[in-house]
Amino acid sequence: MVRVDFLSIKGRIHTMMIMKTALLWTALMTAPLGRALAATAPNDVGVDEHLGATVPLDARFNDEDGRPVALGELIEKPVILTLNFFRCSGICTPLLNGLVDGLNELKLEAGKDYQVITVSFDPNDDPMMAQTKRRNYLEQLRRPFPAQAWRFLTGRDPAIHRLTDAVGFKFKPAGTQFVHPGVIVILSPAGRVTRYMYGIAFPPLDLQMALTEAARGQTRPSVIKALQFCYDYDPAGRTFIFRLNRLVGAGMLVLVLGLVAFLSLRPRKSP
């Protein structure tokens, strides 16, 4: 004889009703904000993740001394690749500063276990600017960090777009600036994309795990992209607009999932 647990079924129905109500409330709360701010969001700027893709190793750039170098000549170990431009008045400086903070706490050894390559996607940037940027950021590092472990490259098209297209990095000019996402890309020693990390803060444990996986050639999809979606660049005001509706929506989703998990896992009283 099949025994039906009506209390269990009733509990599941109750949980589903709560979840649907909370999701509906979240949509109603965030929709007006979304409509109000949607006009400022660039549709052709962002990241299309290309996990497993290989960067163009034959693409040629100029190093800090103006010497031409192929990208493949520099990649010898797991790489933290950053795509910036050196006159950026927006997210580039906070992103690189956040990377420095993470590197200062990283247990891995720079130049031995990993390396950093920063490539400017602005064809107007030159080796002298790259040299200055490199010196400034190396001075912020508190741990031993060989200069050759962090390279700053400049270049021209088609090399720039070959690289940005390979990793799915989408940007566009906006006056004398560029609209672009804030992200670092982790590469394996073979130049394969293994992970994306978004935002302007990179916890050392996350960096270490990403680099360790990259050394083994393992790819991992991104779970958290919040900061990429919370800020949009306003070319007119040259400021980043806080995307409150997206943050509220993400927060409400987390609360809903937490509530559902609590209701589903809590012990039920016996009748």
C-alpha positions as a Markdown table, in Angstrom:
| # | Residue | x | y | z |
|---|---|---|---|---|
| 1 | Met | 0.0 | 0.0 | 0.0 |
| 2 | Val | 1.3 | 3.5 | -0.9 |
| 3 | Arg | 1.4 | 5.9 | 2.0 |
| 4 | Val | 0.9 | 9.5 | 1.1 |
| 5 | Asp | 2.5 | 12.1 | 3.3 |
| 6 | Phe | 0.0 | 14.9 | 3.1 |
| 7 | Leu | 2.0 | 17.1 | 5.5 |
| 8 | Ser | 5.0 | 16.8 | 3.3 |
| 9 | Ile | 3.0 | 17.7 | 0.2 |
| 10 | Lys | 1.3 | 20.6 | 2.0 |
| 11 | Gly | 4.7 | 21.9 | 3.1 |
| 12 | Arg | 6.1 | 21.8 | -0.5 |
| 13 | Ile | 3.0 | 23.6 | -1.8 |
| 14 | His | 3.4 | 26.2 | 0.9 |
| 15 | Thr | 7.1 | 26.7 | 0.0 |
| 16 | Met | 6.3 | 27.1 | -3.7 |
| 17 | Met | 3.7 | 29.7 | -3.0 |
| 18 | Ile | 6.1 | 31.7 | -0.9 |
| 19 | Met | 8.8 | 31.5 | -3.6 |
| 20 | Lys | 6.4 | 32.6 | -6.3 |
| 21 | Thr | 5.1 | 35.5 | -4.2 |
| 22 | Ala | 8.6 | 36.6 | -3.4 |
| 23 | Leu | 9.7 | 36.4 | -7.0 |
| 24 | Leu | 6.7 | 38.4 | -8.1 |
| 25 | Trp | 7.3 | 41.0 | -5.5 |
| 26 | Thr | 10.9 | 41.3 | -6.6 |
| 27 | Ala | 9.9 | 41.8 | -10.2 |
| 28 | Leu | 7.4 | 44.5 | -9.3 |
| 29 | Met | 9.9 | 46.3 | -7.1 |
| 30 | Thr | 12.7 | 46.3 | -9.6 |
| 31 | Ala | 10.8 | 46.8 | -12.9 |
| 32 | Pro | 10.3 | 50.6 | -12.5 |
| 33 | Leu | 13.9 | 51.2 | -11.7 |
| 34 | Gly | 14.9 | 49.0 | -14.6 |
| 35 | Arg | 12.7 | 51.0 | -17.0 |
| 36 | Ala | 14.0 | 54.3 | -15.7 |
| 37 | Leu | 17.7 | 53.4 | -16.1 |
| 38 | Ala | 17.6 | 51.1 | -19.1 |
| 39 | Ala | 18.3 | 54.0 | -21.6 |
| 40 | Thr | 21.8 | 54.5 | -20.2 |
| 41 | Ala | 22.9 | 50.9 | -20.5 |
| 42 | Pro | 25.3 | 50.2 | -23.4 |
| 43 | Asn | 24.2 | 47.1 | -25.3 |
| 44 | Asp | 27.5 | 46.4 | -27.1 |
| 45 | Val | 29.8 | 46.6 | -24.1 |
| 46 | Gly | 30.5 | 43.7 | -21.8 |
| 47 | Val | 32.0 | 40.2 | -21.8 |
| 48 | Asp | 31.1 | 37.1 | -23.8 |
| 49 | Glu | 32.9 | 34.4 | -21.9 |
| 50 | His | 35.0 | 32.2 | -24.2 |
| 51 | Leu | 36.1 | 29.5 | -21.9 |
| 52 | Gly | 38.6 | 27.2 | -23.5 |
| 53 | Ala | 39.5 | 29.7 | -26.3 |
| 54 | Thr | 43.1 | 30.4 | -27.0 |
| 55 | Val | 44.4 | 33.9 | -27.3 |
| 56 | Pro | 46.2 | 34.8 | -30.5 |
| 57 | Leu | 49.7 | 33.9 | -29.5 |
| 58 | Asp | 51.2 | 35.4 | -32.8 |
| 59 | Ala | 49.6 | 38.8 | -32.2 |
| 60 | Arg | 52.4 | 41.4 | -31.9 |
| 61 | Phe | 52.5 | 44.2 | -29.4 |
| 62 | Asn | 55.1 | 46.6 | -28.1 |
| 63 | Asp | 56.7 | 46.1 | -24.7 |
| 64 | Glu | 57.6 | 48.9 | -22.2 |
| 65 | Asp | 60.8 | 49.7 | -24.1 |
| 66 | Gly | 59.1 | 49.8 | -27.5 |
| 67 | Arg | 60.3 | 46.4 | -28.6 |
| 68 | Pro | 57.9 | 44.3 | -30.7 |
| 69 | Val | 57.0 | 41.1 | -29.0 |
| 70 | Ala | 54.5 | 38.3 | -29.8 |
| 71 | Leu | 52.0 | 37.5 | -27.1 |
| 72 | Gly | 53.1 | 33.9 | -27.1 |
| 73 | Glu | 56.7 | 34.8 | -26.3 |
| 74 | Leu | 55.5 | 36.2 | -22.9 |
| 75 | Ile | 53.1 | 33.5 | -21.8 |
| 76 | Glu | 55.1 | 30.8 | -20.0 |
| 77 | Lys | 52.9 | 30.1 | -16.9 |
| 78 | Pro | 49.4 | 30.9 | -15.7 |
| 79 | Val | 48.6 | 34.5 | -16.6 |
| 80 | Ile | 46.4 | 37.2 | -15.1 |
| 81 | Leu | 45.4 | 39.2 | -18.2 |
| 82 | Thr | 44.0 | 42.7 | -17.7 |
| 83 | Leu | 42.6 | 44.8 | -20.6 |
| 84 | Asn | 42.8 | 48.5 | -19.8 |
| 85 | Phe | 43.8 | 51.8 | -21.3 |
| 86 | Phe | 46.3 | 54.1 | -19.7 |
| 87 | Arg | 44.4 | 57.4 | -19.8 |
| 88 | Cys | 41.3 | 55.8 | -18.2 |
| 89 | Ser | 39.4 | 58.1 | -15.8 |
| 90 | Gly | 37.0 | 55.4 | -14.7 |
| 91 | Ile | 37.3 | 51.8 | -13.6 |
| 92 | Cys | 40.8 | 50.9 | -14.8 |
| 93 | Thr | 42.7 | 52.4 | -11.8 |
| 94 | Pro | 40.4 | 50.9 | -9.2 |
| 95 | Leu | 40.6 | 47.5 | -11.0 |
| 96 | Leu | 44.4 | 47.5 | -11.1 |
| 97 | Asn | 44.7 | 48.8 | -7.5 |
| 98 | Gly | 42.3 | 46.0 | -6.5 |
| 99 | Leu | 44.5 | 43.5 | -8.3 |
| 100 | Val | 47.6 | 44.8 | -6.5 |
| 101 | Asp | 45.8 | 44.3 | -3.2 |
| 102 | Gly | 45.1 | 40.7 | -4.1 |
| 103 | Leu | 48.6 | 40.1 | -5.3 |
| 104 | Asn | 50.0 | 41.5 | -2.1 |
| 105 | Glu | 48.3 | 38.7 | -0.1 |
| 106 | Leu | 48.8 | 35.9 | -2.7 |
| 107 | Lys | 50.8 | 32.9 | -1.4 |
| 108 | Leu | 52.0 | 32.1 | -4.9 |
| 109 | Glu | 55.3 | 33.4 | -6.2 |
| 110 | Ala | 55.3 | 35.9 | -8.9 |
| 111 | Gly | 57.4 | 35.0 | -11.9 |
| 112 | Lys | 57.5 | 31.4 | -10.9 |
| 113 | Asp | 53.9 | 30.3 | -10.3 |
| 114 | Tyr | 52.1 | 33.0 | -12.3 |
| 115 | Gln | 52.6 | 36.3 | -14.3 |
| 116 | Val | 50.5 | 39.4 | -15.1 |
| 117 | Ile | 50.1 | 40.9 | -18.5 |
| 118 | Thr | 48.3 | 44.2 | -18.9 |
| 119 | Val | 47.4 | 45.1 | -22.5 |
| 120 | Ser | 46.1 | 48.5 | -23.5 |
| 121 | Phe | 43.2 | 48.4 | -26.0 |
| 122 | Asp | 43.8 | 52.1 | -26.9 |
| 123 | Pro | 46.0 | 52.4 | -30.0 |
| 124 | Asn | 47.0 | 55.9 | -28.9 |
| 125 | Asp | 48.8 | 54.6 | -25.8 |
| 126 | Asp | 52.5 | 54.3 | -26.2 |
| 127 | Pro | 55.4 | 52.4 | -24.6 |
| 128 | Met | 56.4 | 55.4 | -22.4 |
| 129 | Met | 53.0 | 55.4 | -20.8 |
| 130 | Ala | 53.2 | 51.6 | -20.3 |
| 131 | Gln | 56.6 | 52.1 | -18.7 |
| 132 | Thr | 55.2 | 54.7 | -16.3 |
| 133 | Lys | 52.2 | 52.5 | -15.4 |
| 134 | Arg | 54.4 | 49.5 | -14.8 |
| 135 | Arg | 56.7 | 51.4 | -12.5 |
| 136 | Asn | 53.8 | 52.9 | -10.5 |
| 137 | Tyr | 52.2 | 49.5 | -9.9 |
| 138 | Leu | 55.4 | 47.6 | -9.1 |
| 139 | Glu | 56.1 | 50.2 | -6.4 |
| 140 | Gln | 52.7 | 49.3 | -4.8 |
| 141 | Leu | 53.6 | 45.7 | -4.4 |
| 142 | Arg | 54.9 | 44.8 | -0.9 |
| 143 | Arg | 56.1 | 41.3 | -1.8 |
| 144 | Pro | 59.1 | 40.5 | -4.0 |
| 145 | Phe | 57.8 | 40.9 | -7.5 |
| 146 | Pro | 60.2 | 40.6 | -10.5 |
| 147 | Ala | 59.6 | 43.4 | -13.0 |
| 148 | Gln | 59.4 | 40.7 | -15.8 |
| 149 | Ala | 56.5 | 39.1 | -14.0 |
| 150 | Trp | 54.2 | 42.1 | -14.8 |
| 151 | Arg | 54.3 | 43.3 | -18.4 |
| 152 | Phe | 52.5 | 46.3 | -19.8 |
| 153 | Leu | 51.9 | 46.2 | -23.6 |
| 154 | Thr | 50.6 | 48.6 | -26.2 |
| 155 | Gly | 49.7 | 47.9 | -29.8 |
| 156 | Arg | 47.6 | 48.6 | -32.8 |
| 157 | Asp | 44.8 | 47.0 | -34.7 |
| 158 | Pro | 44.3 | 44.3 | -35.8 |
| 159 | Ala | 46.3 | 42.8 | -32.9 |
| 160 | Ile | 44.2 | 44.6 | -30.3 |
| 161 | His | 40.9 | 43.4 | -31.6 |
| 162 | Arg | 42.2 | 39.9 | -32.2 |
| 163 | Leu | 43.0 | 39.7 | -28.5 |
| 164 | Thr | 39.8 | 41.3 | -27.2 |
| 165 | Asp | 37.6 | 39.3 | -29.6 |
| 166 | Ala | 39.4 | 36.1 | -28.5 |
| 167 | Val | 38.5 | 36.6 | -24.9 |
| 168 | Gly | 35.1 | 38.2 | -25.6 |
| 169 | Phe | 35.9 | 41.6 | -24.2 |
| 170 | Lys | 33.6 | 44.2 | -25.8 |
| 171 | Phe | 34.3 | 47.9 | -25.6 |
| 172 | Lys | 33.6 | 51.1 | -27.6 |
| 173 | Pro | 35.0 | 54.6 | -27.9 |
| 174 | Ala | 33.3 | 57.4 | -26.0 |
| 175 | Gly | 34.9 | 60.7 | -26.9 |
| 176 | Thr | 38.5 | 60.5 | -25.6 |
| 177 | Gln | 37.6 | 57.6 | -23.4 |
| 178 | Phe | 36.2 | 54.1 | -23.8 |
| 179 | Val | 33.2 | 52.3 | -22.4 |
| 180 | His | 34.4 | 48.9 | -21.2 |
| 181 | Pro | 33.8 | 46.2 | -18.6 |
| 182 | Gly | 35.8 | 45.6 | -15.5 |
| 183 | Val | 37.2 | 42.1 | -15.6 |
| 184 | Ile | 40.4 | 40.1 | -15.5 |
| 185 | Val | 41.0 | 37.0 | -17.5 |
| 186 | Ile | 42.9 | 34.0 | -16.3 |
| 187 | Leu | 44.9 | 32.1 | -18.9 |
| 188 | Ser | 46.7 | 28.7 | -18.8 |
| 189 | Pro | 50.4 | 28.4 | -19.7 |
| 190 | Ala | 49.1 | 27.4 | -23.2 |
| 191 | Gly | 47.2 | 30.7 | -23.6 |
| 192 | Arg | 43.8 | 29.2 | -23.1 |
| 193 | Val | 41.0 | 31.1 | -21.3 |
| 194 | Thr | 40.2 | 29.3 | -18.0 |
| 195 | Arg | 38.3 | 31.8 | -15.9 |
| 196 | Tyr | 36.9 | 35.3 | -15.7 |
| 197 | Met | 36.9 | 37.4 | -12.5 |
| 198 | Tyr | 34.7 | 40.5 | -12.4 |
| 199 | Gly | 34.8 | 43.8 | -10.5 |
| 200 | Ile | 37.5 | 45.7 | -8.8 |
| 201 | Ala | 38.4 | 43.5 | -5.8 |
| 202 | Phe | 40.1 | 40.1 | -6.2 |
| 203 | Pro | 40.3 | 38.1 | -3.0 |
| 204 | Pro | 43.7 | 36.3 | -2.8 |
| 205 | Leu | 42.1 | 32.9 | -2.2 |
| 206 | Asp | 40.0 | 33.3 | -5.4 |
| 207 | Leu | 43.1 | 34.4 | -7.3 |
| 208 | Gln | 45.1 | 31.4 | -6.0 |
| 209 | Met | 42.4 | 28.9 | -6.9 |
| 210 | Ala | 42.0 | 30.4 | -10.4 |
| 211 | Leu | 45.8 | 30.3 | -11.0 |
| 212 | Thr | 46.1 | 26.8 | -9.6 |
| 213 | Glu | 43.3 | 25.6 | -11.9 |
| 214 | Ala | 44.8 | 27.4 | -14.8 |
| 215 | Ala | 48.1 | 25.6 | -14.3 |
| 216 | Arg | 46.2 | 22.4 | -14.7 |
| 217 | Gly | 44.3 | 23.7 | -17.7 |
| 218 | Gln | 41.0 | 23.5 | -15.9 |
| 219 | Thr | 38.2 | 26.0 | -16.9 |
| 220 | Arg | 35.6 | 27.3 | -14.5 |
| 221 | Pro | 32.5 | 29.3 | -15.4 |
| 222 | Ser | 31.9 | 32.5 | -13.6 |
| 223 | Val | 29.3 | 32.5 | -10.7 |
| 224 | Ile | 29.4 | 36.1 | -9.6 |
| 225 | Lys | 29.2 | 38.9 | -12.1 |
| 226 | Ala | 27.5 | 41.5 | -9.9 |
| 227 | Leu | 29.9 | 44.4 | -10.2 |
| 228 | Gln | 30.0 | 44.1 | -13.9 |
| 229 | Phe | 26.2 | 44.8 | -14.0 |
| 230 | Cys | 26.0 | 47.2 | -11.1 |
| 231 | Tyr | 27.9 | 50.0 | -12.8 |
| 232 | Asp | 27.5 | 51.5 | -16.3 |
| 233 | Tyr | 29.7 | 54.2 | -17.8 |
| 234 | Asp | 28.1 | 57.5 | -18.7 |
| 235 | Pro | 30.2 | 58.9 | -21.6 |
| 236 | Ala | 28.6 | 62.4 | -21.2 |
| 237 | Gly | 29.4 | 62.7 | -17.5 |
| 238 | Arg | 32.4 | 60.4 | -17.5 |
| 239 | Thr | 31.0 | 58.7 | -14.5 |
| 240 | Phe | 29.8 | 55.3 | -13.5 |
| 241 | Ile | 26.1 | 55.0 | -12.8 |
| 242 | Phe | 25.1 | 52.7 | -10.0 |
| 243 | Arg | 22.7 | 50.1 | -11.3 |
| 244 | Leu | 20.5 | 49.9 | -8.1 |
| 245 | Asn | 17.8 | 47.9 | -9.8 |
| 246 | Arg | 20.2 | 45.1 | -10.7 |
| 247 | Leu | 21.7 | 45.1 | -7.2 |
| 248 | Val | 18.3 | 45.0 | -5.5 |
| 249 | Gly | 17.2 | 42.2 | -7.9 |
| 250 | Ala | 20.3 | 40.2 | -7.1 |
| 251 | Gly | 19.9 | 40.7 | -3.4 |
| 252 | Met | 16.2 | 39.7 | -3.5 |
| 253 | Leu | 17.0 | 36.6 | -5.4 |
| 254 | Val | 19.5 | 35.6 | -2.8 |
| 255 | Leu | 16.9 | 36.2 | 0.0 |
| 256 | Val | 14.3 | 34.2 | -1.9 |
| 257 | Leu | 16.6 | 31.2 | -2.4 |
| 258 | Gly | 17.7 | 31.4 | 1.2 |
| 259 | Leu | 14.1 | 31.4 | 2.4 |
| 260 | Val | 13.2 | 28.5 | 0.2 |
| 261 | Ala | 16.3 | 26.5 | 1.4 |
| 262 | Phe | 15.3 | 27.3 | 5.0 |
| 263 | Leu | 11.7 | 26.2 | 4.6 |
| 264 | Ser | 12.7 | 23.1 | 2.7 |
| 265 | Leu | 15.4 | 21.9 | 5.1 |
| 266 | Arg | 13.9 | 22.8 | 8.5 |
| 267 | Pro | 12.8 | 19.8 | 10.5 |
| 268 | Arg | 9.1 | 19.2 | 10.4 |
| 269 | Lys | 7.1 | 18.5 | 13.6 |
| 270 | Ser | 5.4 | 15.2 | 13.9 |
| 271 | Pro | 1.6 | 15.3 | 14.0 |
